[in-house]
Amino acid sequence: MKVHFKASYDDDIRLFEDRARLLKYAVLLGLMCALPFVVSDYLTGEITLVLIWCIAGMGLMILAGHTGQVSLGHAAFLAMGAFSNLWFMEQGIPFLLALPMAAIFTGVVGAIIALPILRLSGIYLAIATIALSIIVEDVAIIAEPYTGGVMGVFAPPIEIFGTMIDRYGTPKLFYFLCLVCTVLVTLAYANLLRSATGRSFLAVRDSEVSARALGVNVTRTKALAFGLSCAVTGLAGGLYAHFVQIVNYESFLILISITMVLQVVIGGLGSIHGAFFGAIVVGLLPQGIAIVRDFLQGTAGIDISAYPGLDTAVFAAIIIVFIVYEPQGLYGFYRKVKAQWELFPLARRDMFKRSKSYLKTERMR
């Protein structure tokens, strides 16, 4: 088993644990850059959607995974990012400025909303975020000059330094645009967790009482986490608008919020890797179901397309399985397998058995 000895705090907050891990991520990035040249344009589009889900998942992970705040209405901020990005572009602002402006706008709105809403906790916070998502759906219809009302808004082609980028016209260029955004958000997120702000997020998640005793301003920390979470989600919303080409209120129903929650839970709460693992499941599972449907219909004559809502049922079954058998998600399962492999033959079945522990002040929460 490989052990890393840390001799200073710099070793503890290093972005990459060692050169081997840096090399692994460099190889992975190289494979992602080569991917659109070896797969079809259709698969390139599907992988692009996975990258957008990765960004959205990291946005929710900041709030739910690293600050411990429940949100079932993040589709509302996905909608804010999409509509604001398209509106900025309609005003003549180039995409390279419109996208970060949309993210900042969504983050500011989220931080303002967070001040009253984060006074709640647990199931009450979840209900409040659901109500927020429903309200934004109605606002998207009423604010027709900005959102197009029921008809929605068409996404114009993206122009960057004289190069036109379109989801269907130039799928490879749009893929690389989303890949660059994903890499930048991931690096920013990883550095955030290394900072004092990121450690305050973790302190609030683990115990608000202990965090307050250590001098952490819990209210400000929650509001900052909510704002950053909304900003990253708004960034994903801006890219999503260009991916689907046309967006209206139906593009951001509450089912999208539930899907995002499923993503971070299935992937693994409390880790950046979990957002990526969950995005792969959320992005590719519908295609997997379609492949199985065609296979059953072609070989056994079984037509499962007559059963609507199959995707939702499969998602529900997966989330139940993970909650019961693997609460730490796919990334937690990967870490367990990796640890058992490194410790072989010393690994034991119950070495990962958890014992419930809590502070006396949190028994009634």
LUMVOFI-789801 format. One record per atom (N, C-alpha, C): x, y, z; residue in three letters. Coordinates in pm, whole numbers, padded with zeros to 5 digits, always signed. Example, Ala and Ser with C-alpha at 12.3 -4.5 7.8 and 13.67 -1.06 7.14 Angstrom:
# residues 2
+01319-00569+00780ala/+01230-00450+00780ala/+01320-00330+00780ala/+01285-00225+00708ser/+01367-00106+00714ser/+01290+00003+00787ser/
# end
This chain:
# residues 365
+00085-00121+00000met/+00000+00000+00000met/+00087+00124+00000met/+00053+00219-00088lys/+00131+00341-00099lys/+00088+00441+00007lys/+00183+00490+00085val/+00156+00584+00193val/+00226+00715+00165val/+00155+00827+00182his/+00212+00960+00160his/+00241+01023+00296his/+00365+01050+00322phe/+00405+01115+00446phe/+00405+01266+00425phe/+00332+01337+00511lys/+00318+01482+00501lys/+00401+01548+00609lys/+00490+01634+00566ala/+00582+01700+00659ala/+00545+01845+00686ala/+00446+01899+00614ser/+00407+02038+00633ser/+00263+02055+00589ser/+00206+02172+00621tyr/+00070+02202+00579tyr/+00061+02216+00427tyr/+00171+02255+00363asp/+00171+02264+00217asp/+00144+02128+00154asp/+00196+02024+00214asp/+00169+01889+00164asp/+00023+01852+00179asp/-00039+01904+00284asp/-00178+01869+00311asp/-00274+01937+00214asp/-00241+02056+00167ile/-00332+02130+00079ile/-00283+02130-00066ile/-00188+02046-00097arg/-00138+02038-00235arg/-00251+01995-00327arg/-00258+02056-00445leu/-00366+02027-00538leu/-00361+01882-00585leu/-00242+01833-00617phe/-00225+01694-00657phe/-00137+01625-00553phe/-00181+01509-00510glu/-00112+01440-00401glu/+00033+01407-00435glu/+00057+01367-00558asp/+00192+01338-00604asp/+00196+01349-00755asp/+00313+01328-00813arg/+00328+01340-00957arg/+00254+01230-01032arg/+00242+01114-00970ala/+00170+01004-01035ala/+00024+01040-01058ala/-00038+01102-00957arg/-00178+01143-00973arg/-00190+01255-01076arg/-00096+01346-01077leu/-00096+01451-01179leu/-00086+01391-01318leu/-00002+01289-01334leu/+00013+01223-01462leu/-00116+01153-01503leu/-00186+01093-01407lys/-00312+01025-01438lys/-00415+01123-01493lys/-00425+01238-01427tyr/-00522+01338-01474tyr/-00481+01396-01609tyr/-00351+01410-01633ala/-00303+01459-01762ala/-00336+01360-01873ala/-00320+01231-01845val/-00355+01128-01944val/-00505+01129-01971val/-00584+01143-01864leu/-00730+01148-01880leu/-00771+01268-01965leu/-00709+01383-01940leu/-00741+01502-02019leu/-00701+01481-02165leu/-00588+01416-02188gly/-00547+01387-02324gly/-00646+01296-02396gly/-00696+01196-02325leu/-00796+01107-02384leu/-00925+01182-02415leu/-00964+01273-02327met/-01085+01351-02352met/-01068+01442-02473met/-00947+01494-02493cys/-00921+01578-02611cys/-00925+01497-02739cys/-00883+01372-02733ala/-00880+01287-02853ala/-01015+01221-02881ala/-01104+01220-02781leu/-01230+01146-02793leu/-01316+01187-02912leu/-01340+01316-02936pro/-01430+01351-03048pro/-01378+01312-03185pro/-01249+01280-03195phe/-01192+01243-03325phe/-01203+01093-03352phe/-01244+01016-03250val/-01253+00870-03268val/-01397+00819-03252val/-01490+00906-03213val/-01630+00867-03201val/-01713+00951-03297val/-01837+00912-03316ser/-01926+00984-03408ser/-01970+01117-03348ser/-02028+01201-03434asp/-02078+01330-03387asp/-02193+01311-03287asp/-02270+01204-03304tyr/-02380+01178-03211tyr/-02326+01151-03070tyr/-02226+01062-03061leu/-02166+01033-02930leu/-02094+01155-02874leu/-02036+01235-02963thr/-01972+01358-02917thr/-02074+01450-02850thr/-02194+01458-02909gly/-02300+01538-02848gly/-02343+01484-02713gly/-02353+01352-02701glu/-02393+01292-02574glu/-02287+01316-02466glu/-02160+01306-02503ile/-02053+01331-02406ile/-02049+01479-02368ile/-02082+01566-02463thr/-02090+01709-02432thr/-02197+01736-02327thr/-02311+01667-02340leu/-02416+01681-02239leu/-02368+01633-02103leu/-02288+01526-02100val/-02232+01477-01975val/-02142+01583-01911val/-02063+01653-01993leu/-01977+01759-01940leu/-02059+01872-01878leu/-02170+01907-01944ile/-02257+02011-01889ile/-02318+01965-01756ile/-02356+01838-01750trp/-02408+01784-01624trp/-02300+01783-01517trp/-02175+01762-01558cys/-02065+01766-01460cys/-02057+01904-01394cys/-02067+02010-01474ile/-02061+02145-01419ile/-02180+02170-01327ile/-02300+02131-01373ala/-02419+02150-01289ala/-02408+02070-01160ala/-02353+01947-01170gly/-02337+01865-01051gly/-02239+01925-00951gly/-02131+01984-01003met/-02037+02050-00913met/-02101+02170-00845met/-02191+02239-00917gly/-02262+02350-00855gly/-02345+02304-00736gly/-02420+02195-00754leu/-02501+02145-00643leu/-02414+02080-00536leu/-02300+02023-00575met/-02213+01957-00479met/-02156+02057-00378met/-02129+02181-00423ile/-02081+02283-00330ile/-02179+02302-00216ile/-02307+02302-00249leu/-02409+02328-00149leu/-02445+02203-00069leu/-02475+02094-00139ala/-02524+01974-00071ala/-02411+01887-00019ala/-02305+01871-00097gly/-02199+01780-00059gly/-02097+01839+00036gly/-02066+01969+00020his/-01959+02027+00102his/-02007+02132+00201his/-02135+02167+00198thr/-02189+02258+00299thr/-02306+02195+00374thr/-02359+02086+00323gly/-02464+02013+00393gly/-02602+02075+00386gly/-02628+02159+00285gln/-02758+02224+00270gln/-02836+02155+00158gln/-02959+02120+00184val/-03042+02048+00088val/-03107+02147-00008val/-03105+02114-00137ser/-03171+02197-00237ser/-03238+02106-00340ser/-03368+02121-00353leu/-03444+02047-00455leu/-03498+02142-00562leu/-03436+02259-00574gly/-03485+02357-00670gly/-03375+02420-00754gly/-03265+02348-00774his/-03153+02408-00846his/-03181+02425-00996his/-03287+02363-01046ala/-03325+02387-01186ala/-03361+02533-01208ala/-03406+02601-01102ala/-03439+02743-01114ala/-03315+02825-01150ala/-03201+02792-01091phe/-03079+02866-01120phe/-03017+02822-01253phe/-03044+02699-01292leu/-03008+02656-01426leu/-03082+02740-01529leu/-03211+02768-01501ala/-03292+02851-01590ala/-03242+02996-01590ala/-03208+03049-01473met/-03157+03186-01466met/-03031+03202-01550met/-02940+03106-01539gly/-02818+03114-01618gly/-02844+03106-01766gly/-02938+03020-01806ala/-02967+03005-01949ala/-03032+03131-02007ala/-03137+03180-01941phe/-03209+03296-01994phe/-03123+03423-01989phe/-03048+03441-01880ser/-02966+03562-01870ser/-02853+03560-01972ser/-02794+03445-01997asn/-02688+03435-02096asn/-02740+03471-02235asn/-02856+03417-02271leu/-02913+03446-02403leu/-02955+03593-02412leu/-03006+03650-02303trp/-03046+03791-02307trp/-02924+03881-02323trp/-02816+03852-02253phe/-02693+03930-02268phe/-02642+03923-02412phe/-02650+03806-02472met/-02603+03793-02611met/-02694+03870-02707met/-02825+03876-02676glu/-02917+03954-02760glu/-02885+04103-02753glu/-02826+04148-02643gln/-02789+04288-02629gln/-02656+04320-02697gln/-02598+04224-02765gly/-02474+04246-02838gly/-02349+04212-02760gly/-02361+04157-02640ile/-02245+04120-02560ile/-02188+03989-02612ile/-02060+03979-02639pro/-02003+03854-02690pro/-02015+03741-02589pro/-02010+03620-02639phe/-02032+03503-02554phe/-01931+03493-02441phe/-01804+03525-02468leu/-01701+03512-02366leu/-01726+03605-02247leu/-01803+03710-02267leu/-01842+03797-02156leu/-01982+03764-02105leu/-02071+03723-02195ala/-02209+03694-02155ala/-02217+03575-02062ala/-02138+03471-02087leu/-02146+03352-02003leu/-02101+03379-01859leu/-01983+03441-01834pro/-01950+03471-01694pro/-02043+03574-01632pro/-02095+03668-01712met/-02191+03764-01657met/-02318+03693-01612met/-02362+03593-01689ala/-02480+03515-01650ala/-02454+03439-01521ala/-02332+03384-01509ala/-02297+03311-01387ala/-02295+03404-01266ala/-02237+03523-01284ile/-02231+03619-01173ile/-02372+03665-01135ile/-02455+03694-01235phe/-02592+03736-01208phe/-02667+03630-01130phe/-02655+03505-01173thr/-02724+03395-01104thr/-02670+03379-00963thr/-02539+03394-00945gly/-02481+03382-00812gly/-02527+03491-00718gly/-02536+03614-00768val/-02582+03726-00684val/-02728+03705-00643val/-02811+03666-00740val/-02952+03640-00708val/-02963+03527-00606val/-02881+03422-00625gly/-02885+03311-00531gly/-02842+03351-00392gly/-02739+03437-00382ala/-02694+03483-00251ala/-02800+03568-00181ala/-02871+03650-00258ile/-02978+03732-00200ile/-03092+03644-00150ile/-03128+03545-00232ile/-03235+03454-00191ile/-03194+03372-00069ile/-03064+03342-00061ala/-03016+03255+00047ala/-03032+03318+00184ala/-03025+03451+00194leu/-03029+03516+00325leu/-03155+03481+00404leu/-03275+03488+00344pro/-03392+03446+00422pro/-03416+03295+00420pro/-03386+03229+00306ile/-03424+03089+00290ile/-03336+02996+00374ile/-03211+03036+00397leu/-03120+02949+00471leu/-03140+02959+00623leu/-03240+03034+00665arg/-03277+03028+00806arg/-03345+02895+00836arg/-03390+02829+00729leu/-03452+02697+00744leu/-03346+02589+00733leu/-03383+02468+00767ser/-03290+02357+00756ser/-03369+02228+00734ser/-03300+02127+00687gly/-03361+01995+00671gly/-03474+01995+00570gly/-03584+01930+00607ile/-03697+01913+00516ile/-03761+02046+00482ile/-03756+02144+00573tyr/-03816+02275+00547tyr/-03738+02351+00441tyr/-03606+02338+00443leu/-03525+02399+00338leu/-03553+02334+00203leu/-03569+02203+00202ala/-03600+02133+00077ala/-03734+02180+00020ala/-03834+02197+00107ile/-03965+02244+00061ile/-03955+02385+00006ile/-03877+02470+00074ala/-03861+02609+00028ala/-03795+02614-00110ala/-03694+02530-00134thr/-03627+02531-00265thr/-03718+02475-00373thr/-03804+02379-00338ile/-03902+02330-00436ile/-03997+02442-00475ile/-04044+02517-00376ala/-04133+02630-00404ala/-04064+02733-00492ala/-03935+02756-00467leu/-03859+02850-00547leu/-03854+02805-00693leu/-03833+02676-00715ser/-03828+02624-00851ser/-03962+02643-00922ser/-04071+02619-00852ile/-04204+02636-00912ile/-04229+02783-00944ile/-04187+02873-00856ile/-04205+03016-00879ile/-04129+03062-01002ile/-04007+03014-01020val/-03926+03054-01135val/-03991+03006-01264val/-04057+02889-01262glu/-04128+02843-01382glu/-04235+02945-01423glu/-04310+02996-01326asp/-04413+03096-01356asp/-04351+03228-01400asp/-04241+03266-01335val/-04174+03392-01373val/-04122+03382-01516val/-04075+03264-01557ala/-04025+03247-01694ala/-04134+03270-01797ala/-04259+03245-01760ile/-04371+03270-01852ile/-04409+03417-01850ile/-04409+03478-01733ile/-04453+03617-01720ile/-04350+03713-01782ile/-04223+03687-01758ala/-04117+03777-01807ala/-04088+03749-01954ala/-04189+03766-02037glu/-04176+03732-02180glu/-04068+03812-02253glu/-04048+03942-02226pro/-03942+04015-02298pro/-03802+03958-02276pro/-03782+03888-02168tyr/-03650+03834-02136tyr/-03639+03684-02161tyr/-03752+03614-02149thr/-03748+03468-02158thr/-03823+03412-02278thr/-03891+03498-02352gly/-03968+03450-02466gly/-04102+03391-02429gly/-04138+03393-02302gly/-04267+03342-02261gly/-04281+03192-02285gly/-04398+03154-02334val/-04425+03013-02360val/-04343+02962-02477val/-04320+03047-02576met/-04246+03005-02696met/-04098+02981-02667met/-04043+03055-02574gly/-03903+03036-02541gly/-03810+03124-02623gly/-03680+03099-02610val/-03577+03179-02676val/-03484+03086-02753val/-03451+03127-02875phe/-03355+03052-02955phe/-03213+03096-02919phe/-03124+03001-02914ala/-02984+03030-02882ala/-02908+03062-03010ala/-02848+03179-03019pro/-02771+03213-03140pro/-02639+03137-03142pro/-02577+03127-03259pro/-02444+03063-03265pro/-02342+03140-03182pro/-02245+03068-03131ile/-02140+03129-03049ile/-02026+03172-03139ile/-01980+03296-03121glu/-01866+03346-03198glu/-01752+03379-03101glu/-01639+03312-03122ile/-01521+03334-03039ile/-01402+03361-03131ile/-01353+03484-03127phe/-01239+03525-03209phe/-01261+03494-03357phe/-01382+03523-03403gly/-01414+03504-03544gly/-01452+03362-03582gly/-01451+03269-03490thr/-01488+03130-03517thr/-01629+03105-03468thr/-01714+03054-03556met/-01851+03025-03520met/-01860+02884-03462met/-01924+02874-03347ile/-01940+02745-03279ile/-02089+02719-03262ile/-02131+02603-03312asp/-02272+02565-03306asp/-02282+02420-03261asp/-02383+02391-03184arg/-02397+02256-03129arg/-02413+02150-03239arg/-02485+02183-03346tyr/-02504+02089-03456tyr/-02409+02115-03573tyr/-02378+02242-03600gly/-02290+02272-03712gly/-02146+02233-03687gly/-02097+02263-03568thr/-01958+02230-03530thr/-01958+02160-03394thr/-02002+02036-03389pro/-02014+01967-03259pro/-01881+01949-03187pro/-01772+01931-03263lys/-01642+01912-03198lys/-01597+02039-03128lys/-01616+02154-03193leu/-01577+02280-03130leu/-01661+02308-03005leu/-01790+02277-03013phe/-01875+02298-02895phe/-01835+02203-02783phe/-01793+02082-02818tyr/-01744+01987-02718tyr/-01621+02043-02647tyr/-01527+02096-02724phe/-01405+02150-02662phe/-01435+02272-02577phe/-01534+02352-02617leu/-01574+02465-02535leu/-01625+02418-02399leu/-01711+02317-02400cys/-01763+02263-02274cys/-01653+02196-02194cys/-01558+02131-02263leu/-01447+02066-02192leu/-01361+02169-02121leu/-01332+02280-02187val/-01251+02385-02125val/-01323+02442-02003val/-01453+02466-02017cys/-01530+02518-01903cys/-01531+02419-01787cys/-01542+02290-01818thr/-01543+02188-01713thr/-01410+02183-01640thr/-01300+02189-01715val/-01167+02186-01653val/-01146+02308-01564val/-01185+02426-01612leu/-01166+02548-01535leu/-01250+02546-01406leu/-01375+02501-01416val/-01460+02494-01297val/-01404+02392-01198val/-01355+02279-01249thr/-01299+02176-01160thr/-01177+02228-01086thr/-01087+02296-01156leu/-00968+02351-01091leu/-01006+02457-00988leu/-01103+02543-01023ala/-01147+02645-00928ala/-01211+02581-00805ala/-01289+02477-00826tyr/-01355+02407-00716tyr/-01252+02341-00625tyr/-01154+02272-00685ala/-01050+02206-00605ala/-00970+02306-00524ala/-00939+02421-00583asn/-00866+02523-00508asn/-00952+02587-00400asn/-01082+02597-00425leu/-01173+02650-00322leu/-01171+02562-00198leu/-01171+02430-00216leu/-01171+02340-00102leu/-01041+02347-00024leu/-00932+02390-00088arg/-00804+02403-00019arg/-00794+02531+00061arg/-00884+02624+00037ser/-00878+02755+00102ser/-00950+02753+00236ser/-00936+02863+00309ala/-01006+02876+00437ala/-01157+02877+00417ala/-01202+02934+00306thr/-01346+02935+00277thr/-01399+02794+00259thr/-01326+02713+00183gly/-01370+02576+00162gly/-01371+02496+00290gly/-01274+02519+00376arg/-01272+02448+00505arg/-01386+02493+00596arg/-01426+02619+00582ser/-01542+02664+00660ser/-01671+02597+00609ser/-01678+02572+00477phe/-01793+02498+00424phe/-01802+02360+00490phe/-01688+02292+00497leu/-01685+02158+00556leu/-01719+02163+00705leu/-01674+02267+00772ala/-01704+02279+00915ala/-01854+02297+00938ala/-01918+02379+00856val/-02062+02400+00869val/-02136+02271+00837val/-02088+02198+00739arg/-02154+02071+00704arg/-02147+01971+00819arg/-02031+01959+00882asp/-02013+01858+00985asp/-02084+01895+01115asp/-02076+02022+01154ser/-02143+02064+01277ser/-02147+02217+01281ser/-02267+02272+01273glu/-02280+02417+01279glu/-02241+02470+01417glu/-02270+02394+01520val/-02236+02438+01654val/-02084+02446+01671val/-02014+02344+01627ser/-01868+02344+01638ser/-01807+02452+01551ser/-01863+02471+01430ala/-01810+02574+01340ala/-01826+02712+01402ala/-01942+02737+01463arg/-01964+02867+01527arg/-01869+02885+01645arg/-01841+02778+01717ala/-01748+02787+01830ala/-01606+02817+01785ala/-01573+02777+01661leu/-01440+02802+01607leu/-01429+02938+01538leu/-01535+03017+01543gly/-01530+03151+01487gly/-01582+03164+01346gly/-01646+03061+01293val/-01700+03066+01157val/-01835+03136+01160val/-01852+03235+01073asn/-01981+03302+01059asn/-02071+03211+00975asn/-02156+03136+01042val/-02234+03033+00974val/-02328+03093+00871val/-02396+03203+00905thr/-02490+03264+00811thr/-02420+03311+00685thr/-02308+03381+00701arg/-02234+03429+00585arg/-02177+03313+00504arg/-02131+03208+00571thr/-02075+03093+00500thr/-02182+03023+00417thr/-02301+03007+00474lys/-02410+02944+00399lys/-02450+03027+00278lys/-02460+03160+00298ala/-02497+03247+00187ala/-02392+03245+00077ala/-02263+03244+00116leu/-02157+03239+00018leu/-02160+03106-00059leu/-02181+02997+00013ala/-02189+02866-00052ala/-02307+02860-00148ala/-02420+02915-00106phe/-02538+02915-00192phe/-02513+03000-00317phe/-02449+03116-00299gly/-02420+03201-00414gly/-02324+03136-00512gly/-02215+03076-00461leu/-02120+03008-00549leu/-02186+02890-00619leu/-02268+02817-00545ser/-02338+02703-00604ser/-02429+02748-00718ser/-02502+02856-00695cys/-02590+02908-00800cys/-02512+02961-00919cys/-02395+03022-00895ala/-02314+03075-01005ala/-02265+02963-01095ala/-02215+02855-01036val/-02167+02742-01116val/-02283+02677-01190val/-02397+02664-01124thr/-02515+02608-01190thr/-02562+02697-01303thr/-02556+02830-01283gly/-02592+02923-01391gly/-02498+02912-01509gly/-02369+02888-01484leu/-02274+02866-01593leu/-02314+02744-01675leu/-02351+02637-01605ala/-02398+02517-01675ala/-02525+02546-01753ala/-02614+02629-01696gly/-02736+02665-01766gly/-02710+02739-01894gly/-02610+02830-01894gly/-02576+02901-02017gly/-02529+02807-02127gly/-02447+02709-02092leu/-02401+02610-02191leu/-02516+02519-02235leu/-02603+02485-02140tyr/-02716+02397-02171tyr/-02810+02463-02272tyr/-02827+02595-02262ala/-02913+02667-02357ala/-02860+02652-02498ala/-02729+02661-02516his/-02671+02645-02649his/-02671+02499-02694his/-02676+02407-02598phe/-02681+02265-02634phe/-02817+02228-02690phe/-02926+02272-02624val/-03061+02235-02669val/-03114+02332-02774val/-03045+02446-02795gln/-03076+02543-02901gln/-03197+02632-02869gln/-03298+02580-02804ile/-03414+02661-02767ile/-03458+02622-02627ile/-03484+02723-02543val/-03522+02698-02404val/-03647+02777-02370val/-03736+02714-02294asn/-03850+02782-02235asn/-03870+02727-02095asn/-03981+02760-02033tyr/-04001+02719-01894tyr/-04005+02567-01879tyr/-04047+02496-01984glu/-04055+02351-01976glu/-03919+02284-01978glu/-03814+02360-02012ser/-03679+02304-02015ser/-03621+02289-01875ser/-03686+02351-01775phe/-03630+02351-01640phe/-03736+02319-01537phe/-03809+02211-01561leu/-03910+02168-01466leu/-03843+02107-01343leu/-03923+02082-01242ile/-03869+02033-01115ile/-03803+01897-01130ile/-03839+01824-01237leu/-03775+01695-01260leu/-03625+01711-01282leu/-03585+01825-01340ile/-03441+01852-01359ile/-03372+01867-01224ile/-03438+01933-01129ser/-03382+01948-00995ser/-03364+01813-00928ser/-03465+01728-00942ile/-03456+01595-00881ile/-03345+01514-00946ile/-03330+01529-01077thr/-03222+01459-01148thr/-03086+01504-01097thr/-03070+01633-01071met/-02943+01682-01019met/-02914+01626-00880met/-03018+01615-00797val/-02998+01555-00664val/-02958+01409-00678val/-03025+01338-00767leu/-02989+01198-00791leu/-02844+01187-00837leu/-02802+01282-00919gln/-02666+01280-00972gln/-02562+01284-00861gln/-02577+01378-00768val/-02475+01393-00664val/-02483+01279-00562val/-02604+01226-00540val/-02617+01115-00445val/-02560+00987-00504val/-02593+00959-00630ile/-02541+00839-00695ile/-02390+00849-00712ile/-02342+00966-00751gly/-02198+00982-00771gly/-02120+00976-00641gly/-02175+01034-00535gly/-02105+01034-00407gly/-02098+01174-00348gly/-02176+01199-00244leu/-02177+01330-00181leu/-02043+01360-00116leu/-02001+01485-00127gly/-01880+01528-00059gly/-01753+01508-00138gly/-01760+01490-00269ser/-01640+01473-00350ser/-01665+01529-00489ser/-01563+01590-00547ile/-01574+01639-00684ile/-01589+01522-00780ile/-01521+01413-00750his/-01532+01295-00836his/-01677+01247-00843his/-01750+01260-00733gly/-01887+01216-00731gly/-01974+01288-00831gly/-01947+01418-00854ala/-02023+01493-00954ala/-01999+01436-01093ala/-01877+01393-01120phe/-01845+01337-01251phe/-01906+01198-01268phe/-01892+01113-01166phe/-01951+00979-01175phe/-02103+00988-01191phe/-02165+01077-01115gly/-02309+01093-01126gly/-02352+01148-01261gly/-02271+01239-01317ala/-02305+01295-01449ala/-02301+01188-01557ala/-02207+01096-01545ile/-02200+00987-01643ile/-02327+00903-01638ile/-02374+00874-01516val/-02496+00794-01503val/-02617+00871-01555val/-02631+00996-01512val/-02747+01077-01551val/-02747+01104-01701val/-02628+01129-01759gly/-02621+01164-01900gly/-02635+01045-01994gly/-02585+00930-01953leu/-02581+00815-02044leu/-02688+00711-02015leu/-02749+00714-01896leu/-02850+00614-01864leu/-02969+00616-01960leu/-03024+00734-01999pro/-03134+00730-02097pro/-03095+00664-02228pro/-02970+00685-02273gln/-02925+00620-02395gln/-02912+00469-02374gln/-02866+00430-02255gly/-02858+00286-02224gly/-02995+00221-02224gly/-03094+00292-02168ile/-03230+00239-02168ile/-03283+00227-02311ile/-03252+00325-02396ala/-03296+00319-02535ala/-03233+00201-02608ala/-03104+00175-02580ile/-03036+00062-02644ile/-03099-00070-02600ile/-03127-00083-02469val/-03191-00205-02419val/-03330-00220-02478val/-03404-00109-02491arg/-03538-00115-02549arg/-03535-00165-02692arg/-03443-00111-02771asp/-03431-00156-02911asp/-03387-00302-02919asp/-03298-00343-02828phe/-03250-00482-02829phe/-03364-00579-02796phe/-03443-00546-02693leu/-03554-00633-02655leu/-03661-00639-02763leu/-03684-00525-02827gln/-03785-00521-02932gln/-03740-00598-03056gln/-03610-00593-03085gly/-03559-00661-03204gly/-03538-00809-03186gly/-03506-00853-03065thr/-03474-00995-03041thr/-03592-01073-02982thr/-03653-01017-02878ala/-03761-01089-02811ala/-03899-01037-02843ala/-03907-00929-02920gly/-04038-00872-02955gly/-04107-00804-02840gly/-04031-00767-02738ile/-04088-00699-02620ile/-04075-00549-02639ile/-04188-00479-02639asp/-04189-00334-02658asp/-04212-00266-02524asp/-04104-00217-02464ile/-04116-00150-02335ile/-04141+00000-02351ile/-04146+00046-02477ser/-04175+00189-02499ser/-04319+00223-02464ser/-04402+00121-02448ala/-04542+00145-02413ala/-04558+00183-02266ala/-04448+00175-02190tyr/-04453+00208-02049tyr/-04387+00344-02027tyr/-04464+00452-02019pro/-04403+00585-01998pro/-04346+00598-01858pro/-04247+00686-01847gly/-04186+00710-01717gly/-04086+00604-01677gly/-04038+00526-01774leu/-03943+00420-01741leu/-03811+00477-01689leu/-03767+00587-01748asp/-03642+00650-01703asp/-03651+00689-01555asp/-03763+00750-01518thr/-03781+00792-01379thr/-03784+00672-01285thr/-03848+00565-01328ala/-03854+00445-01245ala/-03715+00385-01224ala/-03636+00383-01330val/-03500+00329-01318val/-03416+00417-01226val/-03428+00550-01241phe/-03357+00642-01152phe/-03396+00617-01007phe/-03526+00600-00983ala/-03573+00577-00846ala/-03516+00447-00790ala/-03515+00343-00872ala/-03460+00215-00826ala/-03312+00227-00794ala/-03239+00300-00878ile/-03095+00317-00855ile/-03069+00393-00727ile/-03144+00499-00702ile/-03120+00580-00582ile/-03152+00500-00456ile/-03256+00415-00461ile/-03289+00331-00346ile/-03177+00232-00318ile/-03125+00172-00424val/-03017+00075-00409val/-02894+00140-00347val/-02860+00259-00393phe/-02741+00326-00341phe/-02761+00372-00197phe/-02879+00421-00164ile/-02903+00467-00027ile/-02895+00349+00071ile/-02946+00234+00029val/-02949+00119+00118val/-02813+00051+00127val/-02750+00029+00011tyr/-02630-00055+00009tyr/-02499+00023-00004tyr/-02503+00143-00060glu/-02379+00218-00078glu/-02407+00367-00064glu/-02424+00417+00061pro/-02458+00559+00081pro/-02351+00655+00029pro/-02227+00609+00015gln/-02121+00697-00032gln/-02114+00705-00184gln/-02204+00641-00255gly/-02213+00655-00399gly/-02106+00578-00474gly/-02101+00605-00603leu/-02006+00535-00690leu/-01862+00564-00651leu/-01834+00688-00616tyr/-01696+00720-00578tyr/-01658+00652-00447tyr/-01751+00642-00354gly/-01723+00570-00231gly/-01698+00422-00258gly/-01775+00364-00349phe/-01753+00224-00386phe/-01616+00205-00452phe/-01580+00302-00538tyr/-01448+00295-00602tyr/-01335+00303-00499tyr/-01349+00389-00401arg/-01245+00402-00299arg/-01234+00274-00216arg/-01347+00212-00188lys/-01342+00087-00113lys/-01271-00023-00191lys/-01306-00036-00318val/-01241-00138-00401val/-01091-00110-00413val/-01056+00016-00429lys/-00915+00052-00440lys/-00839+00020-00312lys/-00900+00052-00197ala/-00834+00025-00070ala/-00819-00125-00047ala/-00920-00202-00080gln/-00911-00348-00065gln/-00804-00406-00156gln/-00792-00350-00275trp/-00689-00397-00367trp/-00549-00366-00313trp/-00532-00246-00258glu/-00400-00208-00206glu/-00365-00283-00077glu/-00467-00318+00002leu/-00442-00386+00128leu/-00441-00538+00117leu/-00472-00590+00000phe/-00475-00736-00017phe/-00339-00796+00020phe/-00335-00905+00097pro/-00447-00988+00146pro/-00493-00952+00288pro/-00462-00832+00334leu/-00497-00791+00470leu/-00636-00730+00481leu/-00702-00706+00367ala/-00834-00643+00370ala/-00937-00737+00431ala/-01033-00680+00504arg/-01141-00756+00565arg/-01276-00698+00524arg/-01379-00781+00530arg/-01509-00740+00480arg/-01567-00623+00559arg/-01547-00622+00690asp/-01610-00520+00774asp/-01518-00403+00805asp/-01411-00386+00727met/-01318-00278+00755met/-01377-00140+00726met/-01486-00135+00645phe/-01548-00007+00612phe/-01681+00011+00686phe/-01707-00074+00784lys/-01832-00061+00858lys/-01830+00067+00940lys/-01936+00145+00926arg/-01942+00274+00993arg/-02025+00265+01121arg/-01986+00340+01220ser/-02064+00352+01343ser/-02119+00494+01351ser/-02248+00503+01380lys/-02312+00633+01384lys/-02262+00712+01504lys/-02225+00836+01479ser/-02177+00923+01587ser/-02235+01062+01568ser/-02263+01129+01676tyr/-02318+01264+01668tyr/-02290+01336+01798tyr/-02298+01465+01791leu/-02281+01546+01911leu/-02412+01548+01990leu/-02401+01567+02120lys/-02522+01573+02201lys/-02612+01687+02160lys/-02549+01795+02110thr/-02630+01911+02071thr/-02703+01888+01940thr/-02675+01779+01871glu/-02737+01755+01741glu/-02835+01639+01743glu/-02865+01588+01861arg/-02953+01472+01869arg/-03095+01504+01822arg/-03139+01629+01841met/-03276+01664+01809met/-03289+01726+01670met/-03182+01725+01590arg/-03188+01785+01457arg/-03259+01694+01359arg/
# end
